[in-house]
Amino acid sequence: MKFADRTKNLGTETAFEVLAKAKALEAKGKEVIHLEIGEPDFDTPQNIKEAAKKALDEGYTHYGPSAGLPEAREVIAKEISKTRNIKVTPDQVVVTPGAKPIIFFTIFSLVNQGDEVIYPNPGFPIYESVIEFLGAKAVPIKLREENDFRLDTDELKKLVTDKTRLIIINSPHNPTGGILTKDDLKAIADIALSKDICVLADEIYNRIIYEGKFESITQFPGMQERTVILAGLSKTYAMTGWRLGYGVMNKDLAFYEARMMTNINSCTASFSQRALMEALTGPQDEPKKMVEEFRKRREVIVEGLNAIPKISCKNPSGAFYVFPNITKTGWNSQKLADHILSDAGVAVLSGTSFGAFGEGYLRLSYANSVENIKKGLDRVRAFVEEI
């Protein structure tokens, strides 16, 4: 079998590979503490599950429009209008099975082969994977610890060329938990407007924030028309397995992204979209409780990491990840992550899983219980002290 050349450019999301390795060790009887996967350990709120059950009983088991059920798109439009203080209509919304398709559809629709896309590095690995898979040039902008893992807007200006077609931003940020300020976003907006560049704003963690205020780049005049908001329910509502995401964009782009849904997925499951409606319009007590629990876990994991010799860790402002600096151990990130799993029984990710600029760091998810976080940190400390 001969494969197309483009398949060599397709990357992966290492968290799932490490999860598989950890599961294999568990199958052999080894206890593993899971701090690798970005998945809330809470159950989906009961009212959302009941809405899905009701939808099944009511017959929402057939095809729906490729862009999403009209009533679901209406709910999303109202949600984004309210939370971003902009005016959004249902025909600007495309519902997808998970949020990742919005990354693919947006780059596919806006970027030609040879064009350039600027993306955060370290950053969600699927950005770089899709850019290169589609034959564009991935241009990383380094996120530095000394800048609280916010991108440097002066550096961004220098990276922009006549071939730049898209800038990807992610705030709150995976893997560092950093947040872009209003001033950061204003500077990015000014660059995008002056150079006629579109922006993909990954706002999937917008409700998981501890310090500061969530800001969207769409608040600035002229930016709503050239910005794609990527959002979804997996993180906020503990619905990773439901595969529910959506994009909000201008009407013309929404037309093409809906057509891509027709070609690739046909549609997003109708009963899931009814659950989406309940999630966004129903009681928000459970999601708020989750965020408060994440806040407590953040304190435990940051304090614990900073107590380990040769490791230091910034306090993240959002999401549920920490990105500790491990350079003083003298080990590279991948080697340390591999040995922490195999020798200490703790699954973590190498910083290089999120790009070359992640060298010198690990990513740990604190979407696990305080008990397990403490147990995992004790094991990491014992291992590092032996290095």
C-alpha positions as CSV (number, residue, x, y, z in Angstrom):
1,M,0.0,0.0,0.0
2,K,1.4,3.4,-1.0
3,F,0.5,6.4,1.2
4,A,0.1,9.9,0.1
5,D,3.0,12.2,0.9
6,R,0.9,14.4,3.1
7,T,0.4,11.6,5.6
8,K,4.0,12.1,6.8
9,N,3.1,15.6,7.9
10,L,0.3,14.6,10.2
11,G,1.2,14.9,13.9
12,T,-0.6,13.5,16.9
13,E,-1.7,14.4,20.4
14,T,0.8,12.8,22.7
15,A,-1.6,12.7,25.7
16,F,-3.5,9.8,24.2
17,E,-0.3,7.9,23.5
18,V,0.9,8.3,27.0
19,L,-2.5,7.3,28.3
20,A,-2.2,4.1,26.2
21,K,1.2,3.4,27.7
22,A,-0.1,4.0,31.2
23,K,-3.1,1.7,30.6
24,A,-0.7,-1.0,29.3
25,L,1.3,-0.7,32.6
26,E,-1.9,-0.9,34.6
27,A,-2.9,-4.1,32.7
28,K,0.3,-5.6,34.0
29,G,-0.5,-4.8,37.6
30,K,1.3,-1.5,38.0
31,E,-0.5,1.3,39.8
32,V,-0.4,4.6,37.8
33,I,-1.4,8.1,38.8
34,H,-2.9,9.8,35.8
35,L,-1.7,13.4,35.5
36,E,-1.4,13.3,31.7
37,I,-4.8,13.6,30.2
38,G,-6.8,16.9,29.9
39,E,-10.1,15.4,31.0
40,P,-12.1,16.5,34.0
41,D,-12.6,13.6,36.4
42,F,-16.1,14.8,37.3
43,D,-19.3,13.3,35.9
44,T,-21.4,15.2,33.4
45,P,-24.1,17.1,35.3
46,Q,-27.3,15.2,35.8
47,N,-29.5,17.8,34.1
48,I,-27.5,17.5,30.9
49,K,-27.7,13.7,30.9
50,E,-31.4,13.8,31.5
51,A,-31.8,16.2,28.5
52,A,-30.0,13.7,26.3
53,K,-32.2,10.8,27.5
54,K,-35.3,12.9,26.8
55,A,-34.0,13.8,23.4
56,L,-33.5,10.1,22.6
57,D,-37.1,9.3,23.7
58,E,-38.4,12.2,21.6
59,G,-36.7,10.8,18.4
60,Y,-33.6,13.0,18.1
61,T,-31.8,10.0,16.6
62,H,-31.7,11.0,12.9
63,Y,-29.8,13.3,10.6
64,G,-29.8,17.0,11.3
65,P,-28.6,20.0,9.3
66,S,-24.8,19.9,8.8
67,A,-24.3,23.3,10.5
68,G,-26.3,22.1,13.5
69,L,-29.9,22.1,14.7
70,P,-31.4,25.5,14.3
71,E,-32.4,25.7,17.9
72,A,-28.9,24.7,19.1
73,R,-27.3,27.3,16.9
74,E,-29.7,29.9,18.3
75,V,-28.7,29.0,21.9
76,I,-25.0,29.2,21.0
77,A,-25.5,32.6,19.3
78,K,-27.2,33.9,22.4
79,E,-24.4,32.5,24.6
80,I,-21.6,34.0,22.6
81,S,-23.5,37.3,22.2
82,K,-23.9,37.5,26.0
83,T,-20.4,36.4,27.1
84,R,-18.4,38.3,24.5
85,N,-20.7,41.3,24.3
86,I,-21.0,41.1,20.6
87,K,-23.9,40.4,18.3
88,V,-24.0,36.9,16.9
89,T,-26.7,35.3,14.7
90,P,-27.4,31.6,14.3
91,D,-26.1,31.6,10.7
92,Q,-22.6,32.4,12.1
93,V,-22.5,29.2,14.1
94,V,-21.3,25.7,13.0
95,V,-21.7,22.8,15.5
96,T,-19.2,20.0,15.2
97,P,-18.4,16.7,16.9
98,G,-15.8,18.1,19.2
99,A,-13.9,21.4,18.7
100,K,-11.0,20.0,16.8
101,P,-12.9,20.1,13.4
102,I,-13.1,23.9,13.7
103,I,-9.3,24.0,13.7
104,F,-9.1,21.9,10.6
105,F,-12.0,23.5,8.8
106,T,-10.7,27.0,9.5
107,I,-7.2,26.4,8.3
108,F,-8.4,24.5,5.3
109,S,-10.8,27.3,4.3
110,L,-8.5,30.2,4.8
111,V,-5.0,29.1,4.1
112,N,-3.4,27.9,0.8
113,Q,-0.3,25.7,0.4
114,G,2.8,27.8,1.0
115,D,0.9,30.4,3.2
116,E,2.0,31.0,6.7
117,V,0.2,30.5,10.0
118,I,1.5,31.8,13.3
119,Y,0.7,29.7,16.3
120,P,1.7,29.5,20.0
121,N,4.6,27.2,20.9
122,P,4.4,25.4,23.3
123,G,0.8,25.0,22.3
124,F,-1.9,22.5,21.5
125,P,-0.2,20.1,19.1
126,I,-3.0,19.9,16.7
127,Y,-2.4,23.4,15.5
128,E,1.0,22.6,14.1
129,S,-0.2,19.2,12.8
130,V,-3.0,20.6,10.7
131,I,-1.0,23.5,9.4
132,E,1.7,21.2,8.1
133,F,-0.7,18.5,6.9
134,L,-2.4,21.1,4.7
135,G,0.8,22.2,3.1
136,A,1.1,25.5,4.8
137,K,4.1,26.8,6.8
138,A,3.8,26.6,10.6
139,V,5.5,29.6,12.2
140,P,5.9,29.2,16.0
141,I,5.8,32.1,18.4
142,K,7.6,31.2,21.6
143,L,5.7,31.5,24.8
144,R,8.2,32.3,27.6
145,E,8.0,31.6,31.3
146,E,9.4,35.1,32.2
147,N,6.4,36.6,30.3
148,D,3.9,34.4,32.2
149,F,3.6,32.3,29.0
150,R,1.9,35.2,27.1
151,L,3.0,35.7,23.6
152,D,5.2,38.8,23.0
153,T,3.3,41.1,20.6
154,D,6.5,42.8,19.5
155,E,7.9,39.4,18.5
156,L,4.6,38.7,16.7
157,K,5.0,41.8,14.6
158,K,8.4,40.6,13.4
159,L,7.0,37.1,12.5
160,V,4.3,38.5,10.3
161,T,5.1,38.5,6.5
162,D,3.2,39.0,3.3
163,K,2.4,35.3,3.4
164,T,0.8,35.3,6.9
165,R,-2.8,34.4,6.5
166,L,-3.8,33.3,10.0
167,I,-2.8,33.9,13.7
168,I,-3.9,31.3,16.2
169,I,-4.3,32.3,19.8
170,N,-5.4,30.2,22.8
171,S,-6.4,31.8,26.1
172,P,-6.6,30.4,28.8
173,H,-3.8,28.4,27.3
174,N,-3.0,24.7,27.0
175,P,-0.4,23.6,28.2
176,T,0.7,26.5,30.4
177,G,-2.5,27.9,31.9
178,G,-1.4,31.4,30.8
179,I,-3.9,34.1,29.9
180,L,-3.7,36.9,27.3
181,T,-4.5,40.3,28.8
182,K,-6.8,42.9,27.1
183,D,-3.7,44.9,26.1
184,D,-2.2,41.7,24.5
185,L,-5.3,41.1,22.5
186,K,-5.6,44.8,21.5
187,A,-2.0,44.6,20.1
188,I,-2.8,41.4,18.3
189,A,-6.0,42.9,16.9
190,D,-4.0,45.9,15.6
191,I,-1.6,43.7,13.8
192,A,-4.3,41.6,12.3
193,L,-6.3,44.6,11.1
194,S,-3.3,46.4,9.7
195,K,-2.0,43.3,7.8
196,D,-5.4,41.9,6.8
197,I,-4.9,38.7,8.7
198,C,-7.6,36.4,10.2
199,V,-7.5,35.1,13.8
200,L,-8.5,31.7,15.2
201,A,-9.3,32.3,18.8
202,D,-9.3,29.0,20.8
203,E,-11.4,29.9,23.8
204,I,-12.2,26.4,24.9
205,Y,-11.2,27.1,28.5
206,N,-12.9,30.5,28.8
207,R,-14.9,29.5,31.9
208,I,-12.0,27.9,33.7
209,I,-10.2,31.0,35.0
210,Y,-8.9,31.9,38.5
211,E,-7.1,35.2,38.2
212,G,-7.9,38.1,36.0
213,K,-10.8,38.3,33.6
214,F,-11.5,36.4,30.4
215,E,-11.1,38.6,27.4
216,S,-12.0,37.9,23.8
217,I,-10.3,39.5,20.8
218,T,-13.7,39.9,19.2
219,Q,-14.4,42.9,21.5
220,F,-12.3,45.2,19.3
221,P,-13.8,47.0,16.3
222,G,-13.3,45.1,13.1
223,M,-12.2,41.8,14.7
224,Q,-15.5,39.9,14.9
225,E,-15.6,39.8,11.1
226,R,-12.1,38.3,10.8
227,T,-12.1,36.0,13.9
228,V,-13.2,32.4,14.4
229,I,-14.1,31.7,18.0
230,L,-13.5,28.0,18.8
231,A,-15.4,26.7,21.8
232,G,-17.1,23.6,23.2
233,L,-18.5,21.7,26.1
234,S,-15.8,19.1,26.9
235,K,-13.9,21.0,29.5
236,T,-16.5,23.3,31.2
237,Y,-19.2,20.6,31.6
238,A,-17.1,17.4,31.8
239,M,-18.4,16.2,28.5
240,T,-15.2,15.0,26.7
241,G,-16.9,11.9,25.4
242,W,-19.9,13.7,24.1
243,R,-17.9,15.3,21.3
244,L,-19.6,18.7,21.2
245,G,-17.8,21.7,19.9
246,Y,-18.6,24.7,17.8
247,G,-17.2,27.6,15.9
248,V,-18.5,31.2,15.6
249,M,-17.4,33.1,12.5
250,N,-18.7,35.4,9.7
251,K,-21.5,34.0,7.6
252,D,-19.5,33.4,4.5
253,L,-17.0,31.2,6.3
254,A,-19.7,29.5,8.2
255,F,-21.2,28.4,4.8
256,Y,-18.0,26.7,3.8
257,E,-17.3,25.1,7.2
258,A,-20.9,23.7,7.2
259,R,-20.2,22.3,3.7
260,M,-17.1,20.6,5.1
261,M,-19.3,19.1,7.8
262,T,-21.5,17.7,5.0
263,N,-18.5,16.2,3.3
264,I,-16.8,14.7,6.4
265,N,-19.2,14.1,9.2
266,S,-22.7,14.8,7.7
267,C,-23.8,16.3,11.0
268,T,-23.3,16.3,14.8
269,A,-25.5,13.9,16.7
270,S,-28.9,15.5,17.2
271,F,-29.6,14.2,20.8
272,S,-26.1,15.5,21.8
273,Q,-27.1,19.0,20.5
274,R,-30.2,18.9,22.7
275,A,-27.9,18.2,25.7
276,L,-25.8,21.1,24.6
277,M,-28.8,23.4,24.8
278,E,-29.5,22.3,28.3
279,A,-25.8,22.7,29.3
280,L,-25.8,26.3,28.1
281,T,-29.2,27.4,29.3
282,G,-29.7,25.3,32.4
283,P,-28.3,25.7,35.9
284,Q,-24.6,26.5,36.1
285,D,-24.0,25.5,39.7
286,E,-22.1,22.3,38.8
287,P,-19.6,23.9,36.4
288,K,-18.9,26.6,39.0
289,K,-18.2,23.9,41.6
290,M,-15.8,22.2,39.2
291,V,-13.9,25.4,38.8
292,E,-13.6,25.9,42.5
293,E,-12.4,22.4,43.0
294,F,-9.8,22.9,40.2
295,R,-8.7,26.1,42.1
296,K,-8.1,24.0,45.3
297,R,-6.2,21.4,43.3
298,R,-4.1,24.1,41.6
299,E,-2.9,25.3,45.0
300,V,-1.9,21.7,46.0
301,I,-0.1,20.9,42.8
302,V,1.8,24.2,42.5
303,E,2.9,24.1,46.1
304,G,3.9,20.5,45.8
305,L,5.9,21.0,42.7
306,N,7.8,24.0,44.1
307,A,8.7,21.9,47.1
308,I,10.5,19.4,44.9
309,P,14.3,20.1,44.5
310,K,15.3,21.2,41.0
311,I,11.7,21.9,39.9
312,S,9.9,25.2,39.9
313,C,6.3,26.0,38.8
314,K,4.4,29.1,37.9
315,N,0.9,29.6,39.2
316,P,-1.4,29.2,36.2
317,S,-4.3,31.7,35.8
318,G,-6.6,29.4,33.9
319,A,-7.4,25.9,32.5
320,F,-6.3,22.9,34.6
321,Y,-2.7,22.4,33.7
322,V,0.7,23.3,35.3
323,F,3.9,23.6,33.2
324,P,6.8,23.2,35.7
325,N,10.4,24.0,34.8
326,I,12.6,20.9,35.1
327,T,15.9,22.2,33.5
328,K,17.8,22.0,36.8
329,T,17.3,18.2,36.8
330,G,19.8,18.0,33.9
331,W,17.4,15.7,32.0
332,N,15.5,16.5,28.8
333,S,11.8,16.6,29.0
334,Q,11.0,13.4,27.2
335,K,13.5,11.3,29.1
336,L,12.2,12.6,32.4
337,A,8.6,12.1,31.5
338,D,9.3,8.5,30.3
339,H,11.1,7.6,33.5
340,I,8.5,9.2,35.8
341,L,6.0,6.9,34.2
342,S,8.0,3.7,34.0
343,D,9.8,4.1,37.3
344,A,7.6,6.2,39.5
345,G,4.2,5.2,38.1
346,V,3.0,8.8,37.3
347,A,1.8,9.6,33.8
348,V,2.9,13.2,32.8
349,L,3.7,14.8,29.4
350,S,6.9,16.1,28.1
351,G,6.9,19.8,27.3
352,T,8.0,18.9,23.8
353,S,4.7,17.2,23.3
354,F,3.5,20.8,22.7
355,G,6.3,21.9,20.4
356,A,10.1,22.3,20.4
357,F,9.9,25.4,22.7
358,G,8.4,23.1,25.4
359,E,11.8,21.6,26.1
360,G,12.8,22.0,29.7
361,Y,9.2,21.6,31.0
362,L,6.6,19.0,31.8
363,R,2.8,19.3,31.7
364,L,0.7,17.9,34.5
365,S,-3.0,18.0,34.5
366,Y,-4.7,18.5,37.8
367,A,-8.0,17.1,36.6
368,N,-7.6,14.4,39.2
369,S,-8.4,14.2,43.0
370,V,-6.3,16.0,45.6
371,E,-5.5,12.6,47.0
372,N,-4.1,11.3,43.7
373,I,-2.3,14.6,43.0
374,K,-0.5,14.4,46.4
375,K,0.4,10.7,45.9
376,G,1.7,11.5,42.4
377,L,3.8,14.4,43.7
378,D,5.3,12.2,46.4
379,R,6.4,9.7,43.8
380,V,7.8,12.4,41.5
381,R,9.7,13.9,44.4
382,A,11.2,10.6,45.4
383,F,12.3,9.9,41.9
384,V,13.8,13.4,41.3
385,E,15.7,13.3,44.5
386,E,17.5,10.1,43.3
387,I,18.6,11.8,40.1
